[in-house]
């Protein structure tokens, strides 16, 4: 009997404790801290896309442009709710899933939300096997211009580009090199963000989008972040070391071996005008000039182009031709940086011979 009364008292005590806890007010939030706003529902974004898709044109060739315009208009009303690139792309995917469902047929675009205009420059020489695929991926992005620079081409690349619609062609019969091609291509567009890729490297549009997004959000130079793909410094090749040395010289050791010599990368129109398009023919020098002008240089995304780079006789083996060219470009950039510190801004416009002549004349 006593044992039973103990059980009853224990149950009553537990009930009183639970009741008293219900009456305790919630702990007050510290002053100055606003409650975290709930993330907007992707379901609402999907519904908006579905509604837009129901008015998609019957001509499927026009659907991509219709979807881009509809998504851009909707994005302007919700952009404040999606801060990061990942969140923005999730919203874009939800919108396009709804759009496709409403349209009743597939629409293959990357719903990259940009506030400003964008373009792409493709440099190619005898890349008929891959150039068509490169252009197809670029057409999935919201670009106002796709500029293909052919230099020294002897295969069927020229006819391949001429057969494509919506492509601006720059044709140079003599071989000038990809860097010179980028300088030529940059002059051909008025876009606020310019993406640079090579015609021998087929990359999904989803891998290219982060570079345009970074420039659209304020970066002036968006580099390919290859640092984590490199071995320790002691086992790095000479090209990787000279890249890191240049960045340290420029006061940007955080960039590691990231350089404008590696594609893909994107530049702002502000950067191109500040350093002049001609400087892009020597990428490390253009990078140094951008840093010297106080422009924003970042490395927002990584695309493994080390393993996917097409092997040629000119870019394989110790001391190969391409490595020698890249090292020479970086040495020129370092020399220009040192000369500018000694002689002022005008030294950027002088050749090395002129700088040496002025130094010896003093």
C-alpha positions in Angstrom: 0.0 0.0 0.0 2.8 2.3 0.9 4.6 1.5 -2.4 1.4 2.4 -4.3 1.1 5.8 -2.5 4.7 6.6 -3.4 3.9 5.9 -7.1 0.8 8.2 -6.9 2.8 11.0 -5.3 5.5 10.6 -7.9 3.0 10.9 -10.7 1.4 14.0 -9.1 4.9 15.6 -8.7 5.7 15.0 -12.3 2.4 16.6 -13.5 3.0 19.7 -11.3 6.6 20.1 -12.8 5.3 19.8 -16.3 2.5 22.3 -15.6 4.9 24.8 -14.0 7.3 24.5 -17.1 4.4 25.5 -19.3 3.9 28.7 -17.3 7.6 29.8 -17.6 7.9 32.6 -20.2 10.2 32.1 -23.1 13.7 33.5 -22.7 13.8 37.0 -24.1 16.0 37.6 -27.2 19.0 39.8 -26.7 18.4 43.4 -27.8 19.6 44.2 -31.3 19.1 40.7 -32.7 16.3 40.4 -35.2 14.6 37.1 -35.7 16.0 35.1 -38.6 13.8 35.5 -41.6 12.5 32.3 -43.0 13.9 31.3 -46.4 11.4 32.1 -49.2 9.6 29.0 -50.5 11.0 27.6 -53.7 7.5 26.3 -54.3 6.4 29.8 -54.9 9.2 30.3 -57.4 8.2 27.1 -59.1 4.6 28.2 -59.4 5.8 31.5 -61.0 7.9 29.5 -63.5 4.9 27.3 -64.3 2.7 30.2 -65.0 5.3 31.7 -67.3 5.8 28.4 -69.0 2.1 28.2 -69.9 2.6 31.3 -72.1 5.7 29.9 -73.8 5.8 30.4 -77.6 4.8 27.4 -79.8 8.0 27.8 -81.7 10.5 26.0 -79.5 13.4 28.0 -81.0 12.1 31.1 -79.3 11.5 29.4 -76.0 15.0 30.0 -74.6 14.8 33.7 -75.0 11.3 33.8 -73.6 12.3 31.8 -70.6 15.3 34.1 -69.9 13.3 37.2 -70.1 10.6 35.8 -67.8 13.1 34.6 -65.3 15.0 37.9 -65.3 11.8 39.8 -64.6 10.8 37.5 -61.8 14.3 37.5 -60.3 14.2 41.3 -59.9 11.3 40.9 -57.6 12.9 38.2 -55.4 16.6 38.8 -55.7 16.8 40.3 -52.2 15.8 37.0 -50.7 18.6 34.9 -52.2 22.0 36.3 -51.3 24.5 33.6 -52.2 25.3 32.1 -55.6 24.1 28.7 -54.6 20.7 30.0 -53.3 20.2 32.1 -56.5 20.9 29.0 -58.7 18.5 26.9 -56.6 15.8 29.5 -57.2 16.6 29.5 -60.9 16.4 25.8 -61.2 13.0 25.8 -59.4 11.7 28.4 -61.7 12.9 26.5 -64.8 11.4 23.2 -63.6 8.1 25.0 -63.3 8.6 26.7 -66.7 9.3 23.4 -68.4 6.3 21.8 -66.7 4.1 24.6 -67.9 5.5 24.8 -71.4 5.2 21.0 -71.9 8.6 20.7 -73.6 12.2 21.0 -72.5 14.1 24.3 -72.4 17.8 23.8 -71.9 19.2 27.0 -70.4 21.2 27.9 -67.3 19.0 30.3 -65.2 21.9 32.5 -64.2 20.5 35.6 -62.6 22.5 38.6 -63.8 21.8 42.3 -63.2 24.0 43.5 -66.1 24.9 42.4 -69.6 27.4 39.6 -70.3 29.4 38.2 -73.2 31.9 35.4 -74.0 35.1 35.4 -76.0 36.3 32.0 -77.5 39.8 31.7 -78.8 40.4 28.8 -81.2 42.9 27.4 -83.6 42.1 24.2 -85.4 39.5 23.1 -82.9 36.8 21.8 -85.2 36.3 18.7 -83.0 35.4 20.7 -79.9 34.4 24.2 -81.0 30.8 23.3 -81.8 30.3 21.9 -78.3 31.9 24.9 -76.7 29.5 27.2 -78.5 26.6 25.1 -77.6 27.4 25.4 -73.9 27.8 29.1 -74.2 24.4 29.5 -75.8 22.9 28.1 -72.6 24.1 31.2 -70.7 22.4 34.6 -70.8 24.9 36.3 -73.1 24.4 39.3 -75.4 27.5 38.4 -77.5 29.4 35.2 -78.2 32.6 36.2 -80.0 34.8 33.5 -81.6 38.3 34.5 -82.5 39.9 32.2 -85.1 43.6 32.7 -85.7 45.8 30.5 -87.9 43.0 28.0 -88.5 43.6 25.5 -91.3 40.8 23.0 -90.5 37.1 23.4 -91.0 36.6 25.6 -87.9 35.8 28.6 -90.0 32.8 26.9 -91.8 31.7 25.6 -88.5 31.4 29.0 -87.0 29.8 30.5 -90.1 27.1 27.9 -89.9 26.2 28.9 -86.3 23.6 31.7 -85.7 24.2 34.4 -83.1 28.0 34.3 -83.3 30.3 37.2 -83.9 33.4 36.0 -85.8 36.9 37.5 -85.7 39.1 35.8 -88.3 42.8 36.2 -88.3 44.5 34.1 -91.1 47.9 34.1 -89.3 48.5 32.5 -86.0 48.5 35.1 -83.3 48.0 33.0 -80.2 45.1 32.8 -77.7 46.2 35.8 -75.6 46.2 38.1 -78.6 42.8 36.6 -79.5 41.4 37.6 -76.2 42.6 41.2 -76.7 40.9 41.2 -80.1 37.7 39.7 -78.7 37.4 42.1 -75.8 37.2 45.0 -78.2 34.2 43.5 -80.0 31.6 43.8 -77.1 30.1 46.4 -74.9 29.0 43.9 -72.3 29.6 44.7 -68.6 31.0 41.2 -67.9 33.2 39.2 -70.4 33.9 35.5 -70.0 37.0 34.0 -71.7 37.2 30.4 -72.7 39.3 28.3 -75.2 37.9 26.4 -78.1 39.6 23.2 -77.2 38.1 22.9 -73.8 34.4 21.8 -73.5 33.1 22.9 -70.1 29.5 22.7 -69.0 27.8 26.0 -68.8 27.1 25.4 -65.1 30.9 25.5 -64.5 31.2 28.8 -66.3 28.3 30.6 -64.6 30.1 31.4 -61.3 32.7 33.6 -63.0 30.0 35.7 -64.7 28.1 35.9 -61.4 31.1 37.1 -59.5 31.8 39.9 -62.0 28.1 40.8 -62.0 28.2 41.1 -58.2 31.3 43.4 -58.1 34.5 41.6 -59.0 36.6 43.1 -61.7 38.7 40.0 -62.3 37.3 36.5 -61.5 40.1 33.9 -61.8 40.0 30.2 -61.9 41.0 28.9 -58.5 43.5 26.2 -59.2 45.5 26.4 -55.9 44.1 23.2 -54.3 44.9 21.2 -57.4 48.6 22.0 -57.2 51.2 19.9 -55.3 53.3 21.4 -52.5 55.6 24.3 -53.6 58.7 22.0 -53.6 57.1 19.8 -56.2 55.5 22.5 -58.3 56.6 23.3 -61.9 58.3 26.5 -62.8 55.1 28.0 -64.3 53.1 27.6 -61.0 56.0 29.0 -59.0 56.4 32.2 -61.2 52.7 32.8 -60.9 52.8 32.6 -57.1 55.9 34.8 -57.1 54.2 37.5 -59.2 51.2 37.5 -56.9 53.5 37.9 -53.9 55.3 40.8 -55.6 51.9 42.4 -56.3 51.0 42.2 -52.6 48.4 39.5 -53.2 49.8 36.2 -51.8 46.3 35.1 -51.1 45.9 34.5 -54.8 48.6 31.8 -54.8 49.3 30.6 -58.3 46.0 31.9 -59.7 46.6 33.8 -62.9 44.9 35.3 -66.0 46.8 32.8 -68.1 44.3 30.1 -67.0 40.8 29.9 -68.4 38.0 30.2 -67.7 38.0 33.6 -66.2 35.8 36.7 -66.5 36.6 40.4 -66.5 34.5 43.5 -65.9 34.2 46.2 -68.6 35.6 48.5 -66.0 38.8 46.4 -65.8 39.2 46.2 -69.6 38.9 49.9 -70.0 41.2 50.6 -67.1 44.1 48.4 -68.4 43.1 48.8 -72.1 42.2 45.7 -74.2 45.6 45.5 -75.8 47.2 44.6 -72.4 45.2 41.3 -72.4 47.7 40.1 -74.9 50.1 39.7 -71.9 47.7 38.3 -69.2 50.0 38.5 -66.2 50.8 42.2 -67.0 47.0 42.9 -67.3 46.5 41.2 -63.9 49.3 43.4 -62.4 47.8 46.5 -63.8 44.3 45.6 -62.4 45.8 45.2 -59.0 47.7 48.4 -59.3 44.5 50.2 -60.2 42.9 49.0 -57.0 40.4 46.8 -58.8 38.7 43.7 -57.2 40.6 40.5 -58.1 39.0 37.3 -56.8 39.1 33.6 -57.5 35.4 32.5 -56.9 35.3 29.1 -58.5 37.5 26.1 -59.5 37.4 24.3 -62.8 39.9 21.6 -63.2 41.6 22.5 -66.5 44.9 20.9 -65.6 43.7 17.3 -66.4 41.3 18.4 -69.2 43.8 20.6 -71.0 44.5 19.2 -74.5 48.1 17.9 -74.8 50.2 19.2 -77.6 53.9 19.1 -78.5 54.2 22.7 -77.5 52.8 22.3 -73.9 54.3 19.1 -72.7 57.7 18.2 -71.3 60.2 20.2 -69.3 61.0 23.6 -70.7 58.3 23.4 -73.4 57.4 26.3 -75.7 54.2 27.3 -73.9 55.9 27.2 -70.4 58.7 29.5 -71.7 56.1 31.9 -73.1 54.1 32.0 -69.8 57.3 32.5 -67.7 58.4 35.3 -70.0 55.0 37.0 -69.7 55.2 36.9 -65.9 58.8 38.3 -65.9 57.6 41.1 -68.1 54.8 41.8 -65.6 57.2 41.9 -62.7 59.5 44.2 -64.6 56.7 46.5 -65.4 55.5 46.5 -61.8 59.0 47.4 -60.5 59.4 50.1 -63.1 56.1 51.7 -62.2 57.1 51.9 -58.6 60.3 53.7 -59.6 59.0 55.9 -62.5 55.3 56.4 -61.9 52.2 55.6 -63.9 53.7 56.5 -67.3 56.2 53.6 -67.1 53.4 51.2 -67.9 53.2 52.6 -71.4 57.0 52.3 -72.0 58.8 49.4 -73.5 61.6 47.8 -71.5 64.2 49.4 -73.9 62.8 52.8 -73.2 62.8 52.3 -69.4 66.4 51.2 -69.6 67.3 54.2 -71.7 65.8 56.6 -69.2 67.5 54.9 -66.3 70.9 55.1 -68.0 70.5 58.7 -69.0 70.2 59.9 -65.4 
